[in-house]
């Protein structure tokens, strides 16, 4: 290994170790308050923002939600999500292609988590860099739209290997896109055998009930771990 390669590895290891420490601090902060946290990741154009918006709407009067949005530039997604009625904080990353635990920690200072049950973090649209960065989430959700092709999980293995949940989005377009469900499921299972898979259409609502039920059960399980006061 050359000296340059050695320095690159050492710097990367140091950055990730620092991030992991901050992520654990975030996780403890969330767990102590009984807040279920999702880290939602996907490539651009997968329908992530619409999926989150419809999730927030469906949970009204059931779970109180808040959202942190990460984007390279513009606050367009944050504005769309505010229309759902949930408090939203924008993180503009500039040239950074992922969110980091420290960014989330700073964003939390702008959020009042009193009474919040569910915090959804919309990560930067990217299936590469965000895979390496733990934010302190309880559940890592990776979206795969039917428009992206059956081999998408095989092209980005670290992301899908790290997923707790895989959401196949835009199911209303499945027929038009010749969606090969058997191949998609086989590819997901190859990389993430333990991940739970949801097939949904944010546009029609198909599959959303199962997703919402999952979130409610996960939050209930988290609350049961809270110490009695």
Residue frames as qw, qx, qy, qz and C-alpha x, y, z in Angstrom:
[[0.000, 0.887, 0.461, 0.000, 0.00, 0.00, 0.00],
 [0.404, 0.488, -0.026, 0.773, 1.34, 3.40, -0.97],
 [0.205, -0.184, -0.456, 0.846, 1.72, 6.26, 1.51],
 [0.300, -0.059, -0.172, -0.937, -1.09, 8.16, -0.21],
 [0.616, -0.262, -0.646, -0.366, -3.48, 5.18, 0.04],
 [0.484, -0.249, -0.693, 0.473, -2.58, 4.72, 3.70],
 [0.004, -0.094, -0.253, 0.963, -3.37, 8.37, 4.49],
 [0.458, -0.150, -0.397, -0.781, -6.72, 8.11, 2.67],
 [0.627, -0.290, -0.720, -0.066, -7.73, 5.06, 4.67],
 [0.367, -0.211, -0.576, 0.699, -6.67, 6.63, 7.97],
 [0.159, 0.004, 0.045, -0.986, -8.62, 9.84, 7.31],
 [0.566, -0.201, -0.522, -0.605, -11.75, 7.94, 6.25],
 [0.578, -0.269, -0.742, 0.207, -11.57, 5.67, 9.30],
 [0.192, -0.144, -0.434, 0.869, -11.22, 8.68, 11.60],
 [0.337, -0.077, -0.168, -0.923, -14.23, 10.41, 10.02],
 [0.647, -0.231, -0.612, -0.392, -16.43, 7.33, 10.28],
 [0.497, -0.216, -0.707, 0.454, -15.39, 6.59, 13.85],
 [0.018, 0.081, 0.278, -0.957, -16.30, 10.14, 14.88],
 [0.495, -0.113, -0.357, -0.784, -19.62, 9.85, 13.05],
 [0.620, -0.225, -0.748, -0.076, -20.41, 6.54, 14.75],
 [0.289, -0.191, -0.615, 0.709, -19.79, 8.03, 18.20],
 [0.229, 0.083, 0.074, -0.967, -22.12, 10.95, 17.45],
 [0.557, -0.125, -0.598, -0.563, -24.70, 8.58, 15.97],
 [0.496, -0.261, -0.793, 0.239, -24.77, 6.57, 19.20],
 [0.061, -0.200, -0.410, 0.888, -25.28, 9.79, 21.13],
 [0.417, 0.002, -0.277, -0.866, -28.18, 10.69, 18.82],
 [0.563, -0.170, -0.770, -0.247, -29.64, 7.22, 19.23],
 [0.334, -0.265, -0.724, 0.542, -29.57, 7.46, 23.01],
 [0.135, 0.136, 0.133, -0.973, -31.18, 10.90, 22.82],
 [0.520, -0.054, -0.475, -0.708, -34.03, 9.55, 20.66],
 [0.549, -0.196, -0.812, 0.004, -34.57, 6.39, 22.69],
 [0.187, -0.181, -0.611, 0.748, -34.70, 8.31, 25.96],
 [0.305, 0.209, 0.098, -0.924, -37.57, 10.38, 24.54],
 [0.545, 0.307, 0.758, -0.185, -39.41, 7.48, 22.95],
 [0.444, 0.691, -0.151, -0.549, -38.96, 8.86, 19.42],
 [0.814, 0.172, 0.513, 0.212, -38.89, 6.33, 16.60],
 [0.055, 0.761, -0.330, -0.556, -36.41, 7.53, 13.95],
 [0.828, 0.392, 0.377, 0.136, -36.34, 6.54, 10.27],
 [0.157, -0.579, 0.464, 0.652, -33.45, 7.24, 7.92],
 [0.723, 0.541, 0.408, -0.134, -35.03, 7.20, 4.44],
 [0.219, -0.541, 0.560, 0.588, -32.65, 6.76, 1.52],
 [0.725, 0.492, 0.481, 0.034, -32.95, 6.38, -2.23],
 [0.415, 0.077, 0.395, 0.816, -31.67, 7.59, -5.56],
 [0.200, 0.302, 0.035, -0.931, -33.14, 10.85, -6.93],
 [0.487, 0.125, -0.439, -0.744, -36.58, 10.49, -8.45],
 [0.215, -0.069, -0.973, 0.051, -37.69, 7.42, -6.53],
 [0.444, -0.586, -0.446, -0.510, -40.66, 9.24, -4.99],
 [0.471, -0.114, -0.643, 0.593, -39.08, 9.62, -1.56],
 [0.071, -0.030, 0.244, -0.967, -40.57, 13.02, -0.72],
 [0.597, -0.171, -0.328, -0.712, -44.08, 12.04, -1.82],
 [0.686, -0.168, -0.705, 0.059, -43.80, 8.79, 0.13],
 [0.298, -0.105, -0.571, 0.758, -42.80, 10.65, 3.29],
 [0.273, -0.084, 0.010, -0.958, -45.53, 13.25, 2.79],
 [0.692, -0.195, -0.472, -0.511, -48.21, 10.57, 2.41],
 [0.583, -0.137, -0.721, 0.350, -46.82, 8.73, 5.43],
 [0.066, -0.023, -0.405, 0.912, -47.16, 11.88, 7.54],
 [0.485, -0.114, -0.184, -0.847, -50.73, 12.46, 6.30],
 [0.712, -0.162, -0.641, -0.236, -51.74, 8.87, 7.00],
 [0.515, -0.137, -0.671, 0.516, -50.39, 9.08, 10.55],
 [0.178, -0.385, 0.094, -0.901, -52.35, 12.19, 11.50],
 [0.683, -0.404, 0.109, -0.598, -54.13, 11.67, 14.85],
 [0.976, -0.102, -0.194, 0.015, -52.15, 8.44, 15.32],
 [0.743, -0.258, -0.045, 0.616, -48.48, 9.43, 15.64],
 [0.033, 0.974, -0.029, -0.220, -47.07, 12.94, 15.90],
 [0.836, 0.212, 0.178, 0.474, -44.31, 13.31, 13.33],
 [0.055, -0.898, 0.210, 0.381, -41.42, 15.64, 12.52],
 [0.853, 0.431, 0.155, 0.253, -39.13, 15.64, 9.49],
 [0.293, -0.715, 0.373, 0.514, -35.51, 16.53, 8.78],
 [0.768, 0.614, 0.179, 0.029, -34.73, 16.99, 5.07],
 [0.474, -0.529, 0.422, 0.564, -31.28, 16.82, 3.53],
 [0.665, 0.693, 0.255, 0.109, -30.59, 18.28, 0.09],
 [0.633, 0.054, 0.125, 0.762, -27.55, 19.55, -1.76],
 [0.026, -0.025, 0.062, 0.997, -29.41, 22.75, -2.63],
 [0.413, -0.315, -0.365, -0.773, -32.90, 24.33, -2.48],
 [0.240, -0.001, 0.769, -0.592, -35.56, 23.76, 0.16],
 [0.523, 0.011, -0.459, -0.719, -38.19, 22.55, -2.32],
 [0.544, -0.166, -0.822, -0.023, -38.69, 19.20, -0.61],
 [0.171, -0.195, -0.638, 0.725, -38.94, 20.84, 2.81],
 [0.328, 0.101, 0.007, -0.939, -41.63, 23.21, 1.53],
 [0.595, -0.065, -0.636, -0.487, -43.61, 20.30, 0.08],
 [0.487, -0.186, -0.813, 0.259, -43.39, 18.39, 3.35],
 [0.024, 0.095, 0.441, -0.892, -44.49, 21.37, 5.45],
 [0.495, -0.063, -0.308, -0.810, -47.76, 21.28, 3.53],
 [0.593, -0.184, -0.780, -0.084, -48.45, 17.94, 5.22],
 [0.534, -0.746, -0.100, -0.386, -48.64, 19.73, 8.58],
 [0.872, -0.311, -0.163, 0.341, -45.50, 18.26, 10.11],
 [0.203, -0.920, 0.249, 0.225, -42.69, 20.45, 11.51],
 [0.872, 0.374, 0.065, 0.309, -39.77, 20.33, 9.08],
 [0.314, -0.818, 0.305, 0.373, -36.11, 21.33, 9.35],
 [0.757, 0.644, -0.086, 0.072, -33.97, 21.70, 6.24],
 [0.597, -0.548, 0.394, 0.433, -30.29, 20.71, 6.07],
 [0.619, 0.775, -0.114, -0.061, -28.57, 22.11, 2.97],
 [0.860, -0.316, 0.246, 0.316, -25.38, 20.10, 2.48],
 [0.104, 0.831, -0.376, -0.396, -23.84, 22.03, -0.42],
 [0.494, 0.523, -0.662, -0.208, -21.25, 19.73, -1.98],
 [0.235, -0.243, 0.898, -0.282, -21.65, 16.96, 0.63],
 [0.511, 0.020, -0.649, -0.563, -23.55, 14.03, -0.86],
 [0.571, -0.321, -0.754, 0.049, -24.89, 12.59, 2.41],
 [0.457, -0.774, 0.051, -0.435, -26.12, 13.51, 5.87],
 [0.479, 0.225, -0.708, 0.468, -23.93, 12.92, 8.90],
 [0.494, -0.535, -0.649, 0.223, -24.78, 12.39, 12.56],
 [0.290, -0.304, -0.224, 0.879, -23.41, 15.81, 13.50],
 [0.140, -0.169, -0.377, -0.900, -25.66, 17.52, 10.93],
 [0.485, -0.491, -0.667, -0.281, -28.67, 15.77, 12.42],
 [0.482, -0.439, -0.513, 0.559, -27.61, 16.76, 15.93],
 [0.110, -0.133, -0.005, 0.985, -27.43, 20.42, 14.90],
 [0.300, -0.290, -0.542, -0.729, -30.80, 20.22, 13.14],
 [0.455, -0.476, -0.746, 0.102, -32.40, 18.87, 16.32],
 [0.230, -0.290, -0.345, 0.863, -31.75, 22.22, 18.01],
 [0.236, 0.026, -0.239, -0.942, -34.35, 23.68, 15.64],
 [0.545, -0.258, -0.680, -0.416, -36.96, 21.02, 16.44],
 [0.465, -0.325, 0.497, -0.657, -39.20, 20.75, 19.48],
 [0.411, 0.062, -0.896, -0.160, -39.44, 16.99, 20.02],
 [0.296, 0.015, 0.667, -0.684, -41.87, 17.35, 22.91],
 [0.679, 0.306, 0.428, -0.511, -44.67, 14.90, 22.15],
 [0.532, 0.533, -0.514, -0.410, -43.10, 13.77, 18.86],
 [0.891, -0.108, 0.414, -0.151, -43.49, 10.04, 18.24],
 [0.826, 0.268, 0.368, 0.331, -41.81, 9.66, 14.86],
 [0.030, -0.807, 0.296, 0.510, -38.89, 11.53, 13.31],
 [0.832, 0.418, 0.312, 0.185, -38.34, 10.92, 9.59],
 [0.241, -0.677, 0.383, 0.580, -34.97, 11.88, 8.15],
 [0.763, 0.624, 0.169, -0.004, -35.04, 12.29, 4.37],
 [0.605, -0.432, 0.370, 0.556, -31.44, 11.74, 3.35],
 [0.178, 0.628, -0.403, -0.641, -29.77, 13.19, 0.27],
 [0.887, 0.376, 0.098, -0.249, -30.79, 11.40, -2.93],
 [0.270, 0.661, -0.700, -0.001, -27.81, 9.07, -3.35],
 [0.971, -0.156, -0.075, -0.166, -27.31, 5.31, -3.07],
 [0.721, 0.354, -0.419, 0.423, -23.54, 5.43, -2.45],
 [0.192, 0.430, -0.482, 0.739, -22.17, 7.73, 0.29],
 [0.551, -0.453, 0.174, -0.679, -25.12, 7.66, 2.74],
 [0.902, -0.102, -0.409, -0.090, -24.72, 3.90, 3.19],
 [0.619, 0.168, -0.523, 0.562, -21.61, 4.48, 5.34],
 [0.003, -0.301, 0.330, -0.894, -23.11, 7.05, 7.71],
 [0.338, -0.506, -0.777, 0.160, -25.18, 6.03, 10.70],
 [0.084, -0.551, -0.051, -0.828, -27.35, 8.94, 11.85],
 [0.152, -0.087, 0.707, -0.685, -28.63, 7.33, 15.03],
 [0.641, -0.028, -0.281, -0.714, -31.77, 5.98, 13.39],
 [0.635, -0.127, 0.687, -0.328, -33.73, 2.98, 14.63],
 [0.738, 0.379, 0.558, 0.022, -34.81, 1.93, 11.14],
 [0.075, -0.445, 0.503, 0.737, -33.00, 2.38, 7.83],
 [0.635, 0.538, 0.504, -0.231, -35.47, 2.49, 4.95],
 [0.177, -0.307, 0.595, 0.722, -34.30, 2.19, 1.34],
 [0.625, 0.555, 0.265, -0.480, -36.67, 3.03, -1.51],
 [0.265, -0.131, 0.780, 0.552, -36.48, 1.29, -4.88],
 [0.548, 0.442, 0.119, -0.701, -38.93, 2.51, -7.50],
 [0.788, 0.268, 0.553, 0.029, -40.28, 0.18, -10.18],
 [0.509, 0.859, -0.024, -0.049, -38.89, 2.60, -12.78],
 [0.178, -0.827, 0.525, 0.093, -35.28, 1.99, -11.75],
 [0.639, 0.408, -0.642, -0.112, -34.78, -1.58, -12.96],
 [0.922, -0.326, -0.167, -0.125, -34.62, -4.95, -11.23],
 [0.817, 0.109, -0.287, 0.488, -30.84, -4.91, -10.89],
 [0.062, -0.840, 0.146, -0.519, -30.63, -1.71, -8.82],
 [0.742, -0.636, 0.191, -0.096, -29.91, -3.59, -5.56],
 [0.919, 0.018, 0.131, 0.371, -27.05, -5.47, -7.23],
 [0.458, 0.668, -0.016, 0.587, -25.51, -2.21, -8.46],
 [0.124, -0.672, 0.315, -0.659, -25.52, -0.65, -4.97],
 [0.714, -0.194, -0.669, 0.074, -24.95, -3.57, -2.57],
 [0.285, 0.007, -0.582, 0.762, -23.73, -1.64, 0.51],
 [0.352, -0.152, 0.068, -0.921, -26.91, 0.44, 0.61],
 [0.772, -0.168, -0.366, -0.491, -29.26, -2.51, 0.36],
 [0.648, -0.014, -0.692, 0.317, -27.16, -4.63, 2.71],
 [0.129, 0.049, -0.500, 0.855, -27.58, -1.92, 5.35],
 [0.443, -0.273, -0.231, -0.822, -31.37, -1.69, 4.96],
 [0.254, 0.064, 0.828, -0.496, -33.81, -2.76, 7.66],
 [0.524, 0.573, 0.535, -0.333, -36.72, -2.02, 5.33],
 [0.170, -0.062, 0.595, 0.783, -36.96, -1.89, 1.54],
 [0.426, 0.591, 0.427, -0.536, -39.90, 0.00, 0.07],
 [0.321, 0.183, 0.686, 0.627, -40.67, -0.70, -3.58],
 [0.165, 0.553, 0.273, -0.769, -42.32, 2.54, -4.67],
 [0.363, 0.409, -0.327, -0.770, -44.48, 3.70, -7.59],
 [0.358, 0.079, 0.930, 0.013, -46.32, 0.39, -7.81],
 [0.516, 0.651, 0.344, -0.438, -49.02, 2.14, -9.87],
 [0.389, 0.735, -0.419, -0.364, -46.43, 2.18, -12.70],
 [0.553, -0.317, 0.769, 0.058, -45.47, -1.48, -12.32],
 [0.731, 0.420, 0.538, 0.016, -47.37, -2.74, -15.35],
 [0.431, 0.899, -0.044, -0.060, -46.20, 0.08, -17.59],
 [0.047, -0.799, 0.600, 0.019, -42.59, -0.58, -16.55],
 [0.849, 0.165, -0.496, -0.078, -42.83, -4.37, -16.96],
 [0.345, -0.635, 0.559, -0.406, -41.96, -4.72, -13.28],
 [0.731, 0.111, -0.673, -0.009, -40.46, -8.18, -12.73],
 [0.596, -0.661, 0.190, -0.414, -41.44, -8.80, -9.13],
 [0.982, -0.152, -0.029, 0.106, -39.79, -12.22, -8.89],
 [0.692, 0.371, -0.172, 0.594, -36.39, -10.87, -9.96],
 [0.088, -0.725, 0.192, -0.655, -36.64, -7.77, -7.76],
 [0.767, -0.558, 0.124, -0.292, -37.49, -9.79, -4.67],
 [0.955, 0.007, -0.073, 0.286, -34.71, -12.29, -5.39],
 [0.479, 0.531, -0.196, 0.671, -32.16, -9.47, -5.72],
 [0.352, -0.710, 0.193, -0.579, -33.34, -7.81, -2.52],
 [0.910, -0.389, 0.068, -0.126, -33.24, -11.10, -0.62],
 [0.844, 0.276, -0.191, 0.418, -29.77, -11.83, -1.94],
 [0.312, 0.488, -0.283, 0.764, -28.42, -8.65, -0.33],
 [0.272, -0.302, 0.417, -0.813, -30.81, -8.02, 2.56],
 [0.408, -0.160, -0.885, -0.156, -32.30, -11.39, 3.57],
 [0.223, -0.406, -0.731, 0.501, -33.68, -10.03, 6.85],
 [0.096, 0.104, -0.006, -0.990, -35.14, -6.79, 5.51],
 [0.355, 0.538, 0.706, -0.294, -38.90, -6.41, 5.48],
 [0.137, 0.057, 0.537, 0.831, -40.24, -5.40, 2.06],
 [0.308, 0.612, 0.509, -0.520, -43.23, -3.16, 1.35],
 [0.250, 0.257, 0.605, 0.711, -44.67, -2.55, -2.11],
 [0.038, 0.673, 0.475, -0.566, -46.50, 0.77, -2.19],
 [0.257, 0.529, 0.394, 0.706, -47.98, 3.46, -4.36],
 [0.130, -0.328, -0.360, 0.864, -48.03, 6.86, -2.73],
 [0.220, -0.001, -0.360, -0.906, -50.30, 8.04, -5.55],
 [0.587, -0.259, -0.587, -0.494, -53.07, 5.43, -5.14],
 [0.538, -0.513, 0.402, -0.535, -52.45, 4.47, -1.52],
 [0.954, 0.027, -0.277, -0.107, -51.99, 0.79, -2.33],
 [0.779, 0.081, -0.446, 0.433, -49.77, -0.88, 0.26],
 [0.041, 0.572, -0.301, 0.762, -49.63, 2.17, 2.53],
 [0.730, -0.529, -0.017, -0.432, -51.85, 0.65, 5.23],
 [0.941, -0.120, -0.215, 0.234, -49.36, -2.15, 5.85],
 [0.486, 0.393, -0.254, 0.738, -46.54, 0.41, 6.05],
 [0.292, -0.602, 0.133, -0.732, -48.46, 2.60, 8.50],
 [0.883, -0.406, -0.117, -0.203, -49.35, -0.41, 10.66],
 [0.824, 0.106, -0.291, 0.475, -45.68, -1.34, 10.78],
 [0.199, 0.496, -0.253, 0.806, -44.69, 2.13, 12.01],
 [0.578, -0.567, 0.039, -0.586, -47.36, 2.14, 14.71],
 [0.953, -0.249, -0.172, 0.033, -46.24, -1.28, 15.96],
 [0.668, 0.267, -0.289, 0.632, -42.59, -0.23, 15.95],
 [0.080, -0.567, 0.214, -0.791, -43.41, 2.86, 17.99],
 [0.788, -0.480, -0.051, -0.382, -45.46, 0.84, 20.44],
 [0.920, -0.046, -0.255, 0.293, -42.56, -1.57, 20.88],
 [0.394, 0.421, -0.282, 0.767, -40.20, 1.35, 21.53],
 [0.386, -0.593, 0.106, -0.699, -42.55, 2.86, 24.12],
 [0.908, -0.350, -0.193, -0.128, -42.70, -0.45, 25.95],
 [0.768, 0.113, -0.311, 0.549, -38.98, -0.19, 26.51],
 [0.010, -0.668, 0.159, -0.727, -39.35, 3.18, 28.22],
 [0.300, -0.070, -0.770, 0.559, -38.74, 3.06, 31.97],
 [0.301, -0.741, -0.578, -0.159, -41.77, 3.65, 34.13],
 [0.151, 0.401, -0.241, 0.871, -41.82, 7.08, 35.77]]
